[in-house]
């Protein structure tokens, strides 16, 4: 099993528009072979001292996959290719962190 933390920075003020597209995509991803979890999240303001400042233009996707092969297939799935075209003008940057249980 692997985990993925995908950090997506969107254009200022475009978080809700982006999330609308993302929520339409989510059922297709969750139906993929090997997808165990695929959840978009946004920052929550707290009083916890170690927390970084909230980022109003960032969506963090918390993913869980059976293995690297399932993740790689996800990245080239037709619905993912189409989704990237739809949101390309909303997205400034994307980074992935792929993790394994320790």
Secondary structure, DSSP 4 states (H G I P E B T S, - for coil): -EEEEEEEEE-TT-HHHHHHHHHHHHHHHHTSTTEEEEEEE-------TTSPPP-TTEEEEEEEES-HHHHHHHHT-HHHHHHHHHHTTTEEEEEEEEEE--
